[in-house]
Amino acid sequence: MSAELSRRAGHYAAAVAERLLEAGLPVTGIQSCGPWRDTDGEYLDVEAGISFTQAFADQHGGGDCGLHWAGTSGWCLYTADKEDRYLSGVRWPGAGLLPEPRLVTAFVDAFRLDPAGAGSSEQPY
């Protein structure tokens, strides 16, 4: 079951990445991992991610920048400050746990136009 959940998260991230590429966004990689469990064996989360080119990251602070999906919160777009490399901005689209890839693409487009106005800084659960 664990491997199947991670595999499905990877397929979902690949579908989103394909849609991003079709829209001309500079995707460089896709990953999935988990599910994570705590020390008592309780399920915590499964994750996936999409990375972008350094040029895209440079347009948004110069540090790390990408999309992250968590099975408990859905997608977020994160940016990191170039100076300290810590996350300095996370925006959540608020489109549910498994939004259609076109909705994730629309969220990234909105972020490119207005990083502070796209989505929300509140993490959904």
N, C-alpha and C positions, 0 to 999 in steps of 0.2 A: 504494500500500500504506500509506503514512504517514497519509493522510487517512482511509482505511478503519479503521485501528487506532484513531485518535482518535475517530472516529464511533462505533465499537463500545464504546469505554470510556464515551463519553457516554450511550449507550443503557443500558448496565449501571448507571451512576450514576443515571439517571432511574428505572430499575426499583427501585433501592434507595430513592430519595427518595419514590417513590409509596408504597412499603410503610411508610416512616417517617411520611408524612402520614396514611395510613390508621390508624396507631397513635396519632395525635394529637401527634406530635412537630413542633416549629415550624420546618420547612424553609423557607428563603427563597431558595435558589439552588442551581444545579447547573452544573458546568463540567467540561470535559475538555481536555487539551492534550498535545502531544507527537506523535510520539515524539521524545525527546531523543537526540541523538547527540554523541559527543565530537569533538574536533578532527580525529581520524583517520577520522571517519564511522562509527565503531562504535556500534551501538545501545546506549543506556543505559536508557531507561524511557519509559513512557507513563503519564499520570496523570489522575485525575478527583477532583472534590471536591464536597462538599455543605455548604452553610452554614446556620446556624441564626439565629434572632432574637437581638437584643441581650439580651432578657430571659433567654433560655436561657444565653447567655454570662455574664451577670451572676450566675447561679446557680452558675457554675463558675469563678469567679475574676475576672470582669469584663472580661477582655481578649477576644481573638479565640478562637473555639471552633468546631470543625467536624470533619467527617469527610474524610479524605484517602485515596485509593486509588492505589497504585503497582503497576504491572505486575510488579514484582520482589518486592513484599512484601505485597500485599493491603491491607486497610483498617486505618486507625488513627484514633482519635479524639484530637484535640489540643486543648489549652487553652493560653492565654497569660496571663501575669500582667498584671493591670490597670496596674501601675506601669511596667513596662519593655516591655511588649508582646512580649517574647520567649517562645518556647515554654517553658512551665514544667511541662508534663505531656503525655506521649504514651502512650496505651494501645493495644495491639494485641490483637485478639480471638483470634488464633491459630486462625482457622477456615479457613485455606487462602487461595489466591490469588483464587478467585472464589466466595466463599460465597453461598448463597442469600440473597436480600434479607431474608427473615424472620430469618435468623441475625444479620445486621447490626443489625436492629431490636432483637433480644433483647440484643445486646451494648450498644447505646446505653441501653436500659432498665436494664441491670445497672450501667452507668456512672452513671446518674442516682441510683441507690440507694447505690452505694459506689464512688466514683471510683478510689480507690487499690486496691480489690480486683477491679475488672473487668479481665478480660484480663491482659495482661502488659506490662511496660515493655521487654521484649526484642523488638527488631525481627527478624522472620523474613526469610529470604532464600531 
